[in-house]
Structure formats: structure tokens, C-alpha cells
């Protein structure tokens, strides 16, 4: 057939074998091979049935995503899978590993399906801003019903083999050799006189009246701003109302429109950006990470405990160190409580809880860290304390141990200088809650050695986090940009907007939470303490506080009154003690208004568009400065930081991609407008932004030029 698809014969059974490493993506060569195989099987009277299987570690795991931008050449997916389904001899899909997207749709086009016990089948296309476009929205409802099919498509989560069998997606789960089992299944079909069973020939039982309308309303609320989920509903509904061929045609039109839309382009950008972030220019492939078999964590607070869970989850022993027995016991108790809630939700078994807690050993003495390979400091955000900790680690830890700080904003170079081995020091900035959030900023200090950097990146991958390399500056990539984002949010409060209006505008844009709600969640006092630390920096130095008494003034006013956020039941909002549901606080609104008037700041009505523009353009402009300063390697790395760590909507691609989508000339013009009407200190366009806008270029083009260089 082709190198990607071969055809073998075994006792009247044709074996169609796909071999397209690493994940058997259904590129053009695979599609062409499948069409030729179907034609040969149809023409050979000696073949009575067929089995479609894959070599390697998985069944077909989806389409070749690069074709989404370059174009899908013939044969197309519908043509390919129609050729399989049209066979007048039964064809059985033998599924192992993951059958995702187009892989699942290939299996659905077969007449029967068998799966290995650990196989998974799913249609995750919505994560790329498209819908199942190779028959999935038409065949799956005919097999398992519209309600179950749409739930599978909207969730995007792969369905395990046993559950898939109960649904009716697969016909049997095969233990032992899968290919032998699939051949035996095909022979049993022939012995029983069973021929093709085409999903396209089945009908779909209608769901209750109003079900699709209710599903649309639910999706519009939970996936606000997105179009692809609504298109998926339209396509599945068509499986009830249109003949199969017409349903396929509608599916193709909807998918083609989605594929070229901003939502899909944004999600593809993030998909590739996350993979590109793993590549560090100048870091030689010959540099090997040091083995990390045991980890120490200093500080048993919420952050330290969460970090410890990541390593225990990966099977790596942890020594959790704290200064007091009370703090250590409290931290271990919080970790156990986190695991207990996972058991309650069915995410872990009781045995899993015990096994993971057994990997976390508490201690009060730095001597307990003598044999660990990596230490992560997670103590209070104060430079003097962190330097004391690193001086102690320098004395206690073995040569070659990597020393990492979890600081969110402090100077890693200064921290490293407290040791005799700055080449082994770097930042590993986890995001809260550390056991949940996927992002880790891997901060490369001036003297961080290549082995230490490679070790940090490898550890992040081992614990299944998303790592992005950052240089050293105040706040690194994420919090440096968050500072200007928060500055505008709080300045808007002084100009007349309420916390509820600011958060509603940005949540309407797609942010997971508005900035004021985020401050309440993290603790308003945390940001105040960070700014107190910044006040120690010399005026005019990088990261120093601006000479502006209104800078983050709303946070300070709230903390002065003891309103720290959710943990005290009050912050920018009031919180229900049982549900933590937030409600606007008229007292806060009045406090902000009265303070602004006393400072002579005029009050006005501020629309949602201005709120979004000011906060987003502040992010984009600061991101351009970060690129100029060499803190981020790529604009796409900034997008990964914000989509993985700050709740920026993936379907908008991240702040820098969003800037490209709006158009950098339009971004620059709006910033210049703000410079003329708002505080000009904060609205000076970044030189890189000005240059790219003048050239009609983009951040994506800047990334490409850097890679070419």
C-alpha cells in the first residue's frame, strides 16, 4: 500500500496495518493508503473480512494538525472513511492506546470495534476550536444516541474501554494479544453469518423536547464566548434531522468554518507554543539533566505542601522541612486533607492516599536534606529570609544538588549569591494551588549552569507541568505583566468602576476570573506584602515602586480594614461562609468612591470595552517590553504563561497572540489614545511594539525571525 499503510492476509482475513510514528497521525499518506487498501480488499474474492490495526504504541491518535494550516489534500477524511464503511465485507477496528479525533472516527467508520483493556477513545476536537469533522458527529449519535454522543464530544475526555463497551462504542474488550483477538472476532462474525453493520444506516432516537435548546443555553454559559461547542450541537442535531450524506456535508461546512476561525487558530497556536516552550536556544542537546530521585522542600505552608504533592504523585520521595513542629504538622494535615478530598471525589483510592503520604516525610532539621537531589524553597516572600534559607541549604546539601527558589518576584541572582554554588541555583516558580495549576516558570539566573537548567526543565516535565523559561526581573514573565494588569484594574476602581463591573467585563472577555476576585482568592494582603518588599528597592531601579500614591491604593485600603479576601470573608467582595459565593460590597464601593473624590480623581461611567482594552493592552505592551529585555525567549512563551497560569482564555491564544489578532497598528493607536487621555507614565508604547506596528508585522513574525537567526 505505502510505507505508512500495509496490507497482509491471514486465513482470508485482511490486516490493514498503519505505521506512522510516533502516534499514527492520519496524514495524507495514511489516508491514501487506507483508500487503496479498501479498494484491494473489495476486489479480492479471497478476502472475507478485514481488521484495521496500528503498529507502535497507539491506535491512530488524530489528524496531522499541521494540515489544518497548510490544507488537507486528497483524499479527504470523509472520502477515506466512507471507503472503509462501504466495504461489503465486515471490517473490525482493533484499538489500543488512544483512538482520538480522526482516529476515533476511523474506528467508527469500521463495522465493528474491539479494544485492549487500557485503550481509550475520544473526540477532543473542541480543544482545538473545531468539531469532529470526519463523521464523528453523524456516526457516534447513531451508535450511542444523541445525548451520550454530545456529552462525549463536549467533554472531549477520552472514554476508557470498559465504559466505551457499555456505551456501545466498542463491541468487545480483548485481553491478551489484541491483533489475534481481533482476527478471532472477525472469524466469529463470519461463522455467525454477520456481515457489515454500518453506522450510517442506523437511526438516532430523539432526545426529549427542548433538550438541544437547554444544552445550547448550558454551553453558552459554561463555555462563554466560544463558537465551536455550539457548532458541535448543530452538527449532532443534524444527525436526527438530515439524511447521513447531508449530515456529513453540514459537518464539513461547520468544521471548515471553525478550522479557519480565530478560535481554532488561537487554540492551535497554544498547542504548538506549549511544545516550542520546551526548546531552549543555546542549550546543547548533549547536556543531560541530573537524576532526581529525592526532593526536599523548605516551607510546609500551602505552597510547599502543594509542591510536595506533585512529587509524591510522580512517585518521588519528598522531605518536607519547616521551622516549627506546629507548622509542619499543619502542612502535612493540609496535604492529607487534599488527598482525602480526592478520595471522596473518586480520583484516588484510600490505598493511593496512604502510598502518597508515605512518600512525604516531615522534618525540622536541614540535615535531613543531605541526600536529596533537588531542594525547592517555598518560604515567606522576603529577601532576607530566603537568603538565610539558601545559606543553610548551601551548608546542608550535597554537591550537585540543584537549589531552587519558588519566589514569585524576588531577584534570583541575589538569592544565588547567598551560596557558594550559584551555578546550581535557579527559580522554579509554581502557581497556586501548586498541586493543581499546570504552569512552572523556570527562572534562569545569570550564573545558572546548563545542567541545573536542564534538570529544572526535566523535573517539570516529570511531574507533568508546563514549564516556561524566564530570565530574572521583578515578577519574571507572569507577575511582571500581572502588575500592569492589576494596576489598570485598580486605577479603574478609582475612576468610577466597581469591582463587579471590572470583573464582569474581563470574565466576559473570557478570563477565568476577574482580577479583583483573584486578589480575594489569593489574599489581598499577599499583594500588599509584595509591594512592601518592592518599596525597599532604590527609586528608579528595575522593579521599584513608582512614585504614585494611588498605585494599588484600593488593595491597601481594604487590607487596612482587615479585609484580606476569601479567608476573612471580605475583600473586594463579601463571601458566603458556607459556599464562598461572592456578592458586591456596597461599603467597598463607597470607600473607593470617597477616597477618589478626596484625591480629586473625577468619577465617571466606564464601559466594558474600555475596561477590557486598558487591562489587555497593558498586558500586551508590557509583554513587548519583556521581549525587548530578553526575559522571555519568545512571544509564544508569554502566551503559554498566561493561558497555563493566569486563566487567560486559550481560545484567544494568549495576550500576544490576541494583540496580533487585533492587529498591532490598532493596538498601538489605542495605547497612544490612552497616553493622551490617561496617566502618560503608564501608557508609553514599547519600542518593539512601535516598530512592529510601523512595519505591519506581528509578534508571531518576530518569533519566526528569532528562530531563523
N, C-alpha and C positions, 0 to 999 in steps of 0.2 A: 504493500500500500504506500508507505512512506516511512521515513525514519521515525516519525512520531507515532504512526499507527501501523501495526502489523496484523496479519490475519493468519491464524493457524486452524487446523482441522483436527478434531478428536472424536472418532466414532460417530460421525455425522453431525457433530456439534461444532459450529464455527466459534472460534475465540477471537474476538476483536480486542487487541491489547494496545492501550495508549501508553506511550512512554515519552513524556515531555517534561523532564526535570526542570525545577525542583518540585513543582506542585501540580504538574499536568494541566497547566493553563490551556484553555481551549482557544489557542491562536489559530491563524488561518491554516497552517499546515495540519493541525489536528482536525479541523472541520473538513478540509479536503479529503483527508484520509478516511474519516468516518463515512463520507458520502460514497467514496469509491468502495469501501468495504461493504456498505449496504447494497450497492449495485452488484458486486460479485456474489454476495450471498443470495440475492434474489435470482441470479442467473444460474446458480449451481444446483441442479436437482439432487445432488448427493448430500447437500446440507439440509438438515431437517429443523434445526433450531440454532440459536446463537446466544453467546454470552458476551456482554460488554464489560471489560475489567481494565484495571490500570496497574502498571508496574510501579515500583517505588513505594514511598511511604504513605501515599494517599490516593484516593479517587480524584477525579477532576475537581479542583478547588476553585473553579470560576474562570471567567474570561481573562484575556490578556488586557489589563487596564490601559496599557499604552495605546491600544487601538481606539479607545474612547476619544482620543485627541487626533490620532492620525487617520481615523476612518476604518470601518470594518469592511474589508474586501470580501469578494465572493469566494466560497459560498457563505451566505449568512447563517445565523443561528437557526432561524425558522426553517430554512431550506435543509439544513443539516439534520435537525431533529425530526422534521417531517419524514425525511428519508428513512430514519430508523423506525419510526412508528408505522410507516406504510408497509413494512415487510410483511409478507404473507406467511412467515414462519415465526414462531414465538421467539422473542429476544428478552433476555434476562440481564439486568444490571447487577453486577457484583460490587458492592460498595464497601470500601474500607477507608480508614482515616476520616476525611471530611469531604462530603459532596456539597459544595457551596455554590450559590448563584447558578451560573451556567452548568456547573457540574450536577447540581440537583435537578436542573431542567432536563439535562441529558438523560438522567435516570428516570424522570417522569415520562419521557418520550418512549422509553422501553415499555414492553408489555407487562413485565413483572420485575420485582426488585427484591434482592436478598442483601443482607448486610452482616458484617462482622459485629460481634457484641459491643465493641468500643467505637463503632462508626457513628458519625453524626451527619445530619442532613439539614441544610438551612438555606434560606433565601435572604441574605443580608444586604441586598442591593440598596435599600434606603440609606445605609451608612455611607454610600457614595452618591446620594442625591438622585438616584434613578430608581426605576421599578424593575421587577423581574421582566425581562424583555425577550425571553426565548421560550415563551409558552407557559411560564410558571403561574401567571395569573389566570390562565384558562384551564390548564390540566389539573393543578392542585385542587381547586374547588370541586372539580368533577370526581376526584378521588375521595376527598375527606369532607366536603361540604364547604360552603362559602364562609361560614363563621369561623371554623377552625383554620381554614386556609388563610383568611385575612389576619387572624391573630398571629400565625406563623410569620407572615410577611411583615407585619407592622413591628413585631418584636425583633425580628432579624436574628434571633438567637438560635444556634443550631439545635436540632431536636435529636436526643440520643436514640440509639437503635431500638431499644425496647419500647420507648414511647412512640417512635415512628411506626412500629408494628401495630401498636394499639390504635393509633390514628387511622391506619390503613395506607400509610405512605409506602411501607415495605411489607412484603408478604411473608418473610421468614427471617429470623436471625440465625446465622450459621456459625456454630462453634467449630474449631479445628481449621483445616485448610479451606480458605474461602473459595478459591477457584474450583477446587474439587467439589465443594458443596454446591456451587452454582451450576456446575455441569450436571451433578446428580439431580438438582431441582429441575433443570431443563429436560432431562430424560424422564423424570416423573411426570412432567406436563405431557410429554408425548405419549407415555404409557396410558395416561388418563384420557387421551384424546382431546386435550385442551390446546387450542390454537391461540392466535393473537388476541389480546384484550387491550384495546386502545382506549386511553383516557379520553381522547377526543370524541369518542362515540357515546360517552356517558352523559347523563343529565345531572343538573345540580338542583337539590331540594331547596326551595326558597326559605330564607330566614323569616322570622316574624315581621309583620308590618312595622315600618318605622325603624328597623334595625340599622339600615345603612345610614339614615339621617342621624340617628343617635351616635353612630360610630364617627361620622364626619364631625359632629359637634365635639366629641371627646378628643379627637385628633387635633382639631383646631385649637383646643385649649392646652393640651399636653405637648404638642409639637408646634407651638405658635410660630408663625412666620414661614413655615415650610410648605412647599407645594407637592413634593414627591409623595408623601403619605396620602394626600388627597387624591392624587392621580392613581395610586395603587387601589384605592377604594373604588374609583371609577372603573378600573380595569376588571377587578373582581366582580363587581356588579354586572358588568357586561357578560360574564360567563353564564349568567342566568337569563339575560335578555336577548343575546345575539347568538346566531349560529357560530360554531367553533371558528371557522375561517374568518368571519367578520370580527370575532373577538380578538383573534390574533392580529388582525390588521389594526384594530384600535390600540391594542397593547403596544404594537410597534410605533404608532404615531405618538402615543403618550411617552414612551421611553425615549424616542429620538428627540422630542422636545425637551424632556428633562435632561438628557445627556449633554445638550449644548447650553443649558441654562446656567445662571450664576451659582445656584445651589450646588449643582453637580460639579462644576468647575472648582468651587471652593473646597468641597469635600475631597476631590481628587488631589488638590493642592496640599491639603493637610496630610493625606495618606502618603504622598511622596516626600513631603517635608519631614515627617517623622523618621523616615528611613534615611534621608540625607543627613539629618542631625547626628547620626551615629558616625559619620565620616569627619575626621578632624584633619584639615590640611596640615601637612608637615609632620604628622605623627606617623612614623615609619611602620610599615606592616611587620617589620622584624621585631618591634618592641612587644614583648609579651607581658601581660598582666601578672602580677604576683598572685600566687594562690591564697585564697581567703577561706580558711577552714573554721575560724572562730573570730567573733567580733565583740568588741567592748563598746559600751555606750555609757557616757558620763552624763548623768541627769535623768532621774526617774519620773520627771513630770509628764504631762500629757504628750508632749512631742517625743521625748525619749522613749516612753513606753510604746508609742505608735511605731517608731522606727524599729524597736526591738521586735515587734510583731512581724514586720516584713521579713526579717532574717529567720525567725522561728518558722514562719510559713514556708520558707525555702529550705528548711531542714538544717540551718546553720546555727550552731550553739552561740549563745549570747551571754556575756557578763554585763549585768545592768548595775551601774555604780551610782550611789547617791551619798550626799554628805551626812544624812541623818537616817536612823532606823525608821523614824516616823515617815519621812519622805519616801524611803524605799518601799516600805510596806504599803503605803498608799498607792504608789505607782504600780506595784505588782498586782494590787487589788483591782486597779482600773483595767489593766491588761486582761486579767481573768474575767472581769465583767464584760469586756468587749467580746471575748471569745464565747462567753456564756450566751450573749445575745445572738451570736451567730449560730449556736446550737439550737436556740429557741426558734430561729427562722429556718432551720433545716439546712444551713450552709455547712455545718460541721457536725460530726458525731461527738458524743461525750469522750470517746477514746481519742479523737483528734485533739480535743481541748487538753486532755491530760498530756498527750505527747508533745504538744507545742509548749505548754507551760514548763514541761520538764527540760526544754532546751534553753529556758531563760533562768539564769541563776543570779540572784541578788547579792551584792557585796558592798562594804563600806570602805574598803582599803584599795588604794591604787595598785598594790602588789598583786591583786587578783587579775590585773591586766597584763601580766608579764609575758604570757604566751599567746596573746591574741594577734591576729594578722592585720586587723583594721580597728581603729577606735573612732567613734563619732561623738564629738562633744555636743551636748544639747542642753546647756545650762542657760540661765538668765541672760538676756541680751545686754550685756555690759562689757566693755572692752577690758577693764581691769580684771574682772573675774575670769574672762576667757583666757587672758594671758597667764593668769595663775594656774589655770587648769592645764594649759599646754606646757608650761614649765614642768608641772608634775608628771605629765604624760611622757615628756622627754626623758625624765629620770626613770620612769617605771617600765616603759615598753621596750621590747627587744629591737635590735637593729633591723631595718627593713619593714617594720610595722608602719602602715600608712596612717597618718593622723589627719582626721577630717573635722572641720567645724560645720555645724548646722546653722551658723549665723545667717540671718536674713538680710543684713545690711552692712555689717561692720567690715573693716579693712582686713582681708585675709593675709595680706603682706605683713601687716603689723602683728597679727596673731602668730604667723610663722616665725617672725623674728624672735619670739619668746623661746624658741627651741634651738638646738644645735644642728638640726637637720631640716631646714626649710624645703629641701628637695622632696621630702616625704609628706609635705603638708598641702592640703587642698580644701576646698569647700564642697560639702555635699548638702545642699540646701533642700530639705524636704518641705513639702507643703502640708498644711494642717487640714484635716486629720491625716497624719503621716501614713497610717495603715490603709487609708482609702485613696487619697489623691495620687494620681499617677506620675506627677512631674517631680524631677530632681534636677536642680541646677548644679552642674559640675563645674566648680569655680577654679580656674587655673590661675594660681598666683604667679608672681614674677619669677620665683625660683622653683616652682613645682616641676619635678622631673618627669620625663616621659613615662617611666614605669609607673609612677604614682598616678598620673593622669589615666593611663591605660587601665590600671587597676580600678580606679573610681568608675570609669565607664563600664567595665566588665561587671562590677558588683551591681550597678544599677540595672543592667540587663538581667543578671541572675535573679534579682528579686522582682523582676517583671515591671520595672518602672520605665518611664520615658525620660531619658537623660538628654540635657542640652548643655553644651559647654559655654561658659561665660567668662569674661575677664573680670578683673577687680575694679569695682567702683561702688559708690554708695548704692545699695539696693540691687546690685548686679543688673540683670536684664529686667526681671519681672517687677520687683519692688521699686526700682528707679522709675519705671513707667507708671506704676501704680500711684506713685507720689503725685504726678501731674494730673492723673485721672481723678484722684481724690481731692486735689486742690480745686479743680473746677467744680466738682460736686459740692464741696463745702462753700465755695465762693457763691454758687447759685443759691444756697440757703440764705446767705446774707443779702442777696439781691431781691428776694421775694418768693422764691420757690420753697415748697415744703419738702421734707424728706420723702413723703409719699409720692409727690409729683416727680421728684428726681428719680426715685427707684422705679416708678411705673414707666417712665419714658425709656429707661435703659433696659428694663426687663421686656418692654415691648419691642425694643431693638433686637432682643434675643439673649441678653446676658442672663446667666443662670440666676443671679441675684443682683439687685441694685447695690451700689457702693455703700449706702448708709446701713442697709440690712447686713451687709458683710461686716462692717465695723462692729455692729452689735453682736454678730455671731462670734467673731474673733476676740472681742473685748475692746471697747473703745479706749480703755486705758493702755492697751498694748501699743497702739499707735502713738499715744501721748508720750509713753516712755521712750519710744524710738526717737521722737523729736527732741526729747530732753537730752538724749545721748548725742544727737546731731548738734545741739547747742554748744557742745564742748569743742567742736571743730572751729578753727580760726575763720573769721569772716572772709568770705570770698574764696575759700578753699573748696575743692570738689566735695559736694555733699553737705556743705554748711547750710544752715537755715537762712533763708532770705530775710532781709531787713524789712519785715512786713508784719505788723501786729495782728493783721487779720488772717494770717496764714494758718489754716486749720483751726481757727478760733472756735468754731462750733464744737469740735471734739473736746477742747479744753474746758469750755463752759459746762458741758454735760458731765465730764469727769469730776469737776469741782463739786458738783452736787451729789456725787456718789452713784451716778447712773452709769454703770460700766457696760451695759448691754444685756444680753440674754441671761448671763449668770447672776445679775442682780434684779432681773425682771423689768428693768427700764434702761433705755439708752436713747437712741433717736426715736424709738418706738416704745410702747408698753407691750408686755408679753404675758400671755395667759400662763399661769404657773403649771397647769396640767398639760396643755398642748403646745405651749411656746408659740402659739399663733400671735402674729403681730397686729397691732392696731395703732393708728396715728395718735400722737400725744399732743393735745392742744396746748399743754403747758410748755412743751419744747418749741412748738410753732411760735408761741407768744414770746418766749425767751429770745429766740433768734431774731424775730422782728424788732423787738425793743432794743436789742443790742445793736442791730444795724442802724436803727434810727439815731441812737446815741452817738454812733460813729459818723453820722452824716452820709450813710450809704442809702441812696434812693431805692424805694421799693417799687416793683412793677410786676405785671403778669408775664411769666416766661413760658413759652410754648415748648412742647415735647421736642420739636425739631431742633430748637436751639440747645436744649439740654443735651441731646444726643450728639449734635455737632461739636459742641465745646468739649465734651468728655472724650469723644472718639478722635477728634483732630489733635487734641493734646497728646493722646497716646501715639498717634502716627508721627507727629513732629518729634517727640522725644525718641521714638524708635529710630528715626533717621539720624538723630544725634548719636545714639548708641552705635549705629553702624559706622558713622564717621570716626568715633573714638576707638573703634576696634574691639568693643566689649562683646558684641555678638559677631559670629562668623558670617552669618547670612541673614537676610531679611526673613527668610522662611523659618529660621530658628526662633526668631521673635514670635512668629505666628504659632509655632509649636508650644512655646512657653505660655502664651495666652489661652490657647484652646485646651491645653492639658492642665494648666494650673490656676486659671483665673476665671473660668466659666464663660469665656468668650465663645459665641456660637460657632461650632465647627462649620456649619453650613454657610457662614460668612467668610470662612477661610483664615481668620486671624486679622489683627489690626492692619498689618502691612499689605496683605492681600486685599483687604477691604479698601485701603487707600488706592491701590491700583484699579479696583473695580469702579470706584467713584471717578477716578482719573486724577492724576497728580496736579495738572493745571487747575482743576476745580478745587482740590484740597488747598493748594497754595492761595488761591483767590479768597477762599473763606477765611483762612488764617490771617491774611492781610486785612480783611474786613474786621476781624476781631481785634487786630492790633490797633486799628483806628478808633474802635468803639469801646474797648475794654482796657484792662491794665496792660500797657505795652511791654512791661518787663517780662510778662509770661507769654507773649504772643510774637516772639521773634522767629521767623521761619528758619529751620535748619538749613545750612548751606547746601547739603546734599539734596534736600527736598527741592530747593530753588533750582538747582542745576538740572535735576531730572525732569522737573516740570517744564523748564525752559526748553529742554531738548525733546519734549514729548515722549519721554522714556518712562520707566517704571521701576519699582523695587525688584520685580522679577527679572528684568533685563540687567539690573545691577548685579544680582546674584549670578546670572549666566556669565557676565563679563568677569566676575571674580573667579568662577570655576575655570574659565578658559585661560585665565592668567596663571 
